[in-house]
Structures are given as structure tokens and as C-alpha cells.
Amino acid sequence: MADITVQHLAKVVGTSAEKLVEQLKDAGVKGKTITSTLSEDDKVKLLTYLRESHGKAKKDISAPKKMTLKRKTTVTELKQAKGRGASSVSIEVRKKKTLGRSAEEIATGLSSDELEEAKRAAQAHQDLVQEQGAAREKEQERASKKQEALDKIEAEKQAKLAEEKAILEAEQAKEAAKKAAAEAEEAAKRAELEAKQKPEPQPEPEPKSEPVEEPKIKIASPEIMARVKAEADAKKAKELGRKTDKKKAGSKFGGGILHVDKKPRRNKKKGGGKTRDIRLESDGKHGFEVPTKSIVYSVEIPESIIVSDLAQRMNVKAGEVIKTLMGLGTMATINQPLDQETAVIVVEEMGHKVVLRSDEDIQAELLADVIEKDGKEEPRGPVVTIMGHVDHGKTSLLDYIRESRVAAGESGGITQHIGAYRVKQGDSMVTFIDTPGHAAFTAMRARGAQITDLVILVVAADDGVMPQTKEAVEHARAAGVPMIVAVNKMDKEGAQPDRVRNELSQLEVTPEDWGGDTQFVNISALKGDGVDELLEAIALQAELLELSAPVDVAATGVVIESRLDKGRGPVATILVQKGTLNMGDYLVAGEAHGRVKAMFDEHAKAVKSATPAVPVEVLGLSSATEAGVEVYAAPSERKAREIAEFRQNKSKQARQAKQQAAKLEQAFSQMEDGDSATLNVLLKTDVHGSLEALKSSLTNLSTDEVKVSIVAAGVGGINESDVNLAAASDALIIGFNTRADASARRMIENRGVSVRYYSIIYDVIDDVRDALSGLLAPDIKEQIVGIANVRDIFKSPKLGAIAGCMVTEGYVKRDLPIRVLRDNVVIYEGQLESLRRFKDDVQEVKSGMECGIGVKNYNDVQDGDQIEVFERIEVKRKL
Ligand SMILES: Nc1nc2c(ncn2[C@@H]2O[C@H](COP(=O)(O)OP(=O)(O)OP(=O)(O)O)[C@@H](O)[C@H]2O)c(=O)[nH]1
């Protein structure tokens, strides 16, 4: 750099020229003025001085506290081109940047980082203090709000009490007013009577009503006064701190809902509603807003009710009911069904009245419009069910009757299986229920459907009375249905009809010719002998029963069989019991409803109507139903739907409750016995009758150790959803007279589900019984396989005591358990540790050979002891 004047340098470093002269002087560069030039040497001296003096800055406060540099950003050079020795002037722009220590740093003696840190800490502390302050404030605010709320509740309570008191007083006043009015009226009457009795001429007779009117006005005043007082009391109570919050007041339990009287609304849609307008009767001018009594509803509670439904009946929100339930220790959701007992507690807790309704009552009410009671009774034919022991000939008899009578009597003779058919006998028709067996009969009876007028008890003459014969007698007797005994298989050589009569007499079924009241007919279902006599006996019995039913009323009947037909939808065979079933009738059958779209008789002939004791196949129901459910012709579709839906809800709720109970039961049983084995079964059958029978037969196979659990059961083919369910629940699918469809078959293969098809009930039962037997834990039996006599004892340093033995019976095997016997008494039971012949380890030593036996953990074997070798074998058990 070229030499520079003091003035110029001062400008460059940003100080005054005079100060620089001073500093130069201090630096030892003397004799310099503002205009003097500075040599390199001078500059170095000045710099050294400045550095030194800055180094002492801490001690010398007057010394510069910081060094400020200016960042050079622009350099502009002005050139002076005039004359000789043209010179140039450089202009530099610098930004200030402080690198030195700030006054704070100096004051505190801390570095900038430390200072920054300290500042942050201080800030954080300050924030914390502020936060704590805010929290304290909030806490105080909350406490004061809580206190306020408590005060408010207290005030509300007071207000309510005052209101109730006022109401009571008002009522008392009203009562008094009434009494006074009555007395006044009485007095007026008396006066009138007296006046009549003493007819004194009066110039202007006063109107008769006047004496009655007057006390009315008089007594109106105390009433008004009472109400005014009530109002004043209520207001006073309000002033105590109550800000009217009608909703809250209403939600308090125990007190019911308070509905505060409102001024009449003009645009109220329906008059009344939840509030009532109370107006004074005196002159209509004074209308006080008086709180009325809490409204207590009479709440109808059926056997099961959903939470939201219950809330609706009490006119509160479902949340209120849930809250009450929580208060009673029960957690519930809005859609949860409550049993009647719980619902009663909730309703009482909320201050309402309980009206218990059984489902039967509700149904009876629903059905009241449907069932027509009156109608002219007309004679009808008998309905007959055939029962008896297995293989005694029930089906053969039904078949013979159908083939001989029906086919012969009808053109074409084609009959189809519709669960019931009719046969002409004399002037009347006999209806046979074509589902032989007790299961169907019991299932129908269990549902309260008494469809049979007569039972034909088939007993094979060569076999006599068997268990199911007895059962059939019991069923018929329990149902109060008369019996006719058909002694079958009379064509057989070993036929002993008298033995049958004898055995049945012991069951108090005594033949007529033996002095009893039961008709016995000897028949051969195979050849047809005696079948005509049997039919005559049926007609005779029917005549004695004088069967009749009204015809010109809406139909009622029973579903005998029901299934889902692929092409036609739900199909039900209905036996009409009363009235006439017509095409187009609305129907309700159990949980199904619909309209009669088509009707067919047992010859598949379309019919337009069916009268009592006539079975028909009906299309048009919404779903297949269970056998034995009652059928009603409803006056409208709405009615039919209403009844069906009520039943659907009921069974849904029952199912839910059952599921919950089952889950619990399962959990408990798993907890209790840990490993009771269960065979899961998914059951599909062709008709409801067999479904019922199989279900009960299979579940009856369960014992304490093994159980049959029917995971699902239904009528119809096996479909994909069945297979899915079976796979998910590890169930065996049983198809009774049904098959899996193509897609279900594919799925069965893919998912490895077991499926079995049957057409004989007893085969199903036998197979399931076998499967259950397989689940039974086997019996463990012990079998002695060999005995060795101890003849000597050796001590082995490695193995301890070794018994030198002779195998006298069977064999000794190394890994089998043993017992040590002394004088035929077991003194030890354990395992072999070593088995040797001479010095070799061996696996087995046979009878007649010597060996050395080491007994594990036992060294007390003695000469003369016996070592018994045995094995445990599993023996399969059968149900
Ligand atoms: N000889 C002779 N055999 C008969 C007679 N009735 C039935 N059977 C035979 O007895 C066997 C059983 O007859 P079913 O009609 O199937 O008996 P069931 O009572 O219906 O039997 P389940 O349906 O299994 O309860 C068949 O082989 C019939 O042929 C009869 O009157 N005489």
C-alpha cells in the first residue's frame, strides 16, 4: 500500500484524525499532524500499540470495548485523468459487524455462548413461572366454577322444593275451594228448597244461579292467592341462584321430568304434547306460569327391550338410560337388549310407573284382529298321524293307503310328497299326516299345535311292544288323542296278535273285545289285508269325535312342512284347521309373512281355496318356517308384516341372549374342565321335520366328556356360506337328503372340510356316536410284560446297585416302567436305568435268560425281590 496521510487513515478506520494523532503519539510516532504521511513503520507501530492497548481492555474501561470491522462490499475507483500524474480515488463501502464483546459480556464476564445460555435459562424460568401462575389461575377458576355449580344445584333443589310446596299448597287451596263450592251449592239448594217450601211472594225473583255463582268467585280468590304464593316462592327460589335450566332440572332422576308450563303456542302442531297450559278458571285474565307436577309415565315393558326403545317410552334421551344403567353398575350400549327385570329397575329408578307386558300378551293383542272367533261350525274329516316302533311298518302302511286309495281315486294318480294327503272313506275324507314318527309329532306339539285328531299305532305282530311303541302311547295320551292300534305284519308266520294285545293292555291300551275302549285292527301293510277295516275304524272313531270347524271365516292352520325350493322359493305345506284359505290371502306363519301366490293339493293340482282339514302346498311366504308353526290369514299386509316382525325381533333378541349365555357357558366350561371335547356339526336337511328330529337326537348324544355342538342347522342344499362356516368352526357337515352345490363342492375340496351325506336318520346317529367315541379320552390299561427274579446284587462304582436277575416270564425291555416287589408287595415303582447281558448294554432280554438290571434312583434292591416290567396301553372307549 502506498503511503497514506493521517487524515486518510483516520477516515479509513472510522475515527477522528485528532484522535489518531494522539494515538500515534502514544504509539511513539511523534511529530505527526493531520496532514502528515505515515510510513509502513509508523503504521506497524500504531497497530502494535492498538493491539496492546486492546489487550488491556478489561482493566481499562476507556479502551475500545469492541472492534468493529466493515465488510467491504463495493469498490469504486474514481479516476482523475487531468494533468500529469493522474491519480485514482478508491471508494469502498463496508458493512458493520460487531465481533467484539458486548457490554453485557464484559459486565458479566461470560462468553457470548454462556450469556446466550443464561438468557435462555432465564427465559425458560420466566415462562415456567408464568405457566404456573396461569395454571394456578385456572385451578382457582375451576374451583370457583365448581362451587358455583354446587351452589346452583343447591339453589335448584331449593327451588324445586319450593315449587313442590307451592303446588301442594295450590292443590290444597283448590281442594278447599272445591269443598267450599260444594258446600255453597248445597246451601243454595237448601235455600231454594226452603224457598219452595215457603212460597212467599217476592217482587222480583232473583236468578236461581246467583247464590251458586257467588261462592265460586269467593273461593276463586284463595286459589289465586295460593298460586300467586307458589309463583312468588318459585321466584324467590330462583333468586337464590337458580338460572332456569329446565332441561337439567328435568333430567334429575327420582324427581321425574319437570315440565314447566308455557304460554299457549299458536303454531303447535299437536295440542298438548309434553306441556300443559294451566290457566286460572276465575276470569281468564290471569294466566300464571305455574310449574306442573313431574310427569310420571306408565312405561310398558316387554320381556326384552332395547335401550333406545326404553328411553323413547320414558321420553328421555338414550344417554339418560345408559347413565342410569351405569349408576346401577351395568355398562350398556344404545342398541343393547335389556331383560325385563333390568328394564323395570331402570324405569323405577327414573321415577316412572312400570307396566309389565309379556310377549304372549303383545302377540295376543296383535293377533286379536286376525283371529276370527265366530263362524258357523260345519263337520270336517279327521286328521290322522301314524306312529310306532322302527320297522314296524309305518311307511309301508302310508304307502299302501296312498297308492291304493289316492291313486285309484284320482285321475292320473300322480301324487307328490307334500307332507299330508287325503283319502276318501265313505262320505268323508281322511287326512293323513305323511311324516311318520314321534319327532314330528312332538315338535308340533311342543309348539302348541294339536293337529292330529287320531293316532294310528302300528305294532308288528311278530315283534310286539317295543320302546318306541311305549313312547308313542305316552305321546298320544299326553296329547289326549284317541288311538287305533294297527297290528301289522299279520301275513308273517311268527305273527302273534294276541301277544300285542296283551302287552298293550299292560300299558292300559285295552282292546274293545277285551272290555276296553281301543279299536284293534289286524292288517298287513305289505299285502293290504285289513287296511279297509282300518280305514273304516278311523271313520267310525271320527264320527264319535263329531269333528267340526267354522268354514266362512279367515283361515288359521299349521305348517306341516316347509322348505326352500330352488325354483319356487319358500314352499310350505299348510293344514287348514279353521276357515277357508283363499288365493291372494295375506298370511303370517311364525316369523314369515306373505301372500298366497299359488296353492296346490297333493296331486300338484292348483286349487283356489282350502277348507278345514285340507292340506295344501302354498307359495308366497317370505321364508321357510319350522314345522308346527301356526298360520293366520291376516286382514292386511301391514298386519301380517307387523306380527312377523314382532316375532323376528323376539327371536333375534332371544338368539342374542342365548349367544351371550353360550359364550359365557363356553368360557366357564373351558375354565372348569379345560378339555371337554366337542364335535361341531353343521346340519342341512331336506325338510324341517327331519331337521328337528336330527338336531335333538344328535345333541342328546352329548355326555359330560364329549359334546355335540350344532353350529348351524337349516333346510336346503349345502352352499358356500355353509362350507365357510363349517371351515371356520371346524365343523363336520351333515347333509340329510341334501347335497352341496357345485361351488360349495369346490370349496369343500379346497378347504378340506368333512362332509357326509345320509338318507337314514339312524345312520347319522350311529356315525356321530362313533365320531364322539373317537373323541373320548381312551382308557389306560396296564399290562405286565415280564418278570425277573433277583438272584444277586453287585455294586458297580458307576451304576450303583445292579441286580443280577433271571427273566422268568415274558421279557424285560429297557424303556418300559418297572415295579420292585418284595414278598409280592410293591415297594418301588420307577424306570430301568441299565439293562445288560454280561458286559453289553441290551434293549431286551427274554424269558429264561440272565441279565443285570440297574434301577433308576433306587439302590435297595435285594436278593429274592422280583422286578415286574409292565406297559401302559390305551384302550379306546365307546359311547
Ligand atoms: N311281511 C311284512 N313285512 C312288512 C309289512 N309291513 C312292513 N313290512 C316290512 O318291514 C320293513 C319295515 O317297514 P317300514 O314301513 O319301512 O317300517 P317303518 O316303521 O316305516 O320304519 P322306519 O321308517 O324305519 O321307522 C320293510 O322291509 C317292510 O317291507 C307287512 O305287513 N308284512
The ligand as an SDF file (V2000), in Angstrom:
LIG
                    3D

 32 34  0  0  0  0  0  0  0  0999 V2000
  -94.1530 -109.2610    5.8070 N   0  0  0  0  0  0  0  0  0  0  0  0
  -94.4510 -107.9900    6.0420 C   0  0  0  0  0  0  0  0  0  0  0  0
  -93.4850 -107.0880    6.0150 N   0  0  0  0  0  0  0  0  0  0  0  0
  -93.8110 -105.8120    6.2580 C   0  0  0  0  0  0  0  0  0  0  0  0
  -95.1330 -105.4240    6.4830 C   0  0  0  0  0  0  0  0  0  0  0  0
  -95.1310 -104.1040    6.6880 N   0  0  0  0  0  0  0  0  0  0  0  0
  -93.8570 -103.6770    6.5620 C   0  0  0  0  0  0  0  0  0  0  0  0
  -93.0500 -104.6980    6.3020 N   0  0  0  0  0  0  0  0  0  0  0  0
  -91.6100 -104.6260    6.1160 C   0  0  0  0  0  0  0  0  0  0  0  0
  -90.9900 -104.1560    7.2780 O   0  0  0  0  0  0  0  0  0  0  0  0
  -89.8820 -103.3520    6.9580 C   0  0  0  0  0  0  0  0  0  0  0  0
  -90.0080 -102.0200    7.6010 C   0  0  0  0  0  0  0  0  0  0  0  0
  -91.1320 -101.3820    7.0860 O   0  0  0  0  0  0  0  0  0  0  0  0
  -91.3110  -99.8170    7.0870 P   0  0  0  0  0  0  0  0  0  0  0  0
  -92.6000  -99.4920    6.5290 O   0  0  0  0  0  0  0  0  0  0  0  0
  -90.1290  -99.1770    6.4650 O   0  0  0  0  0  0  0  0  0  0  0  0
  -91.3100  -99.5400    8.6070 O   0  0  0  0  0  0  0  0  0  0  0  0
  -91.3090  -98.1850    9.3270 P   0  0  0  0  0  0  0  0  0  0  0  0
  -91.9910  -98.3740   10.6120 O   0  0  0  0  0  0  0  0  0  0  0  0
  -91.8090  -97.1380    8.4460 O   0  0  0  0  0  0  0  0  0  0  0  0
  -89.7580  -97.9600    9.5930 O   0  0  0  0  0  0  0  0  0  0  0  0
  -88.9960  -96.6220    9.8940 P   0  0  0  0  0  0  0  0  0  0  0  0
  -89.4060  -95.6380    8.8540 O   0  0  0  0  0  0  0  0  0  0  0  0
  -87.5640  -97.0030    9.8010 O   0  0  0  0  0  0  0  0  0  0  0  0
  -89.4080  -96.2220   11.2770 O   0  0  0  0  0  0  0  0  0  0  0  0
  -89.8440 -103.2740    5.4390 C   0  0  0  0  0  0  0  0  0  0  0  0
  -88.9210 -104.1800    4.9430 O   0  0  0  0  0  0  0  0  0  0  0  0
  -91.2190 -103.6610    5.0190 C   0  0  0  0  0  0  0  0  0  0  0  0
  -91.2520 -104.3030    3.7740 O   0  0  0  0  0  0  0  0  0  0  0  0
  -96.1320 -106.4080    6.4800 C   0  0  0  0  0  0  0  0  0  0  0  0
  -97.3340 -106.1760    6.6790 O   0  0  0  0  0  0  0  0  0  0  0  0
  -95.7450 -107.6970    6.2440 N   0  0  0  0  0  0  0  0  0  0  0  0
  1  2  1  0
  2  3  2  0
  2 32  1  0
  3  4  1  0
  4  5  2  0
  4  8  1  0
  5  6  1  0
  5 30  1  0
  6  7  2  0
  7  8  1  0
  8  9  1  0
  9 10  1  0
  9 28  1  0
 10 11  1  0
 11 12  1  0
 11 26  1  0
 12 13  1  0
 13 14  1  0
 14 15  2  0
 14 16  1  0
 14 17  1  0
 17 18  1  0
 18 19  2  0
 18 20  1  0
 18 21  1  0
 21 22  1  0
 22 23  2  0
 22 24  1  0
 22 25  1  0
 26 27  1  0
 26 28  1  0
 28 29  1  0
 30 31  2  0
 30 32  1  0
M  END
$$$$
